[in-house]
Amino acid sequence: MRYIEVKWLHQNPEYPIRLVSEIDSDGYEIRKLEFFEDGRAGFACAATSQLGVELGTVSVPSIVEINAMEEFEGKEISQADFDALWAAVAG
């Protein structure tokens, strides 16, 4: 597994500004969190979701590829950091 946190730099309040994902060895999201400018936070996993958050249907690019796009700033995070955010948002 790998864990990433990506800031999405845009001005549309309908879209999240922070994406945090747990990614399996094949590159697909297993769990995902989305945080919005107004403080809302949603999540998705295979069993359930909140606020319309959905798991991606294609393989997640590497951090290098993500950071090559000017609207994104990504970094790897630890499993412990992901799990703490997951517990806070998804319970």
Secondary structure in CASP SS format (residue, H / E / C, confidence):
PFRMAT SS
TARGET T0000
AUTHOR 0000-0000-0000
METHOD secondary structure of the structure
MODEL  1
M C 1.00
R E 1.00
Y E 1.00
I E 1.00
E E 1.00
V E 1.00
K E 1.00
W E 1.00
L C 1.00
H C 1.00
Q C 1.00
N C 1.00
P C 1.00
E C 1.00
Y C 1.00
P C 1.00
I C 1.00
R E 1.00
L E 1.00
V E 1.00
S E 1.00
E E 1.00
I E 1.00
D C 1.00
S C 1.00
D C 1.00
G C 1.00
Y C 1.00
E E 1.00
I E 1.00
R E 1.00
K E 1.00
L E 1.00
E E 1.00
F E 1.00
F C 1.00
E C 1.00
D C 1.00
G C 1.00
R C 1.00
A E 1.00
G E 1.00
F E 1.00
A E 1.00
C E 1.00
A C 1.00
A C 1.00
T C 1.00
S E 1.00
Q C 1.00
L C 1.00
G C 1.00
V C 1.00
E C 1.00
L C 1.00
G C 1.00
T C 1.00
V C 1.00
S C 1.00
V C 1.00
P C 1.00
S C 1.00
I H 1.00
V H 1.00
E H 1.00
I H 1.00
N H 1.00
A C 1.00
M C 1.00
E C 1.00
E C 1.00
F E 1.00
E E 1.00
G E 1.00
K E 1.00
E E 1.00
I C 1.00
S C 1.00
Q H 1.00
A H 1.00
D H 1.00
F H 1.00
D H 1.00
A H 1.00
L H 1.00
W H 1.00
A H 1.00
A H 1.00
V H 1.00
A H 1.00
G C 1.00
END
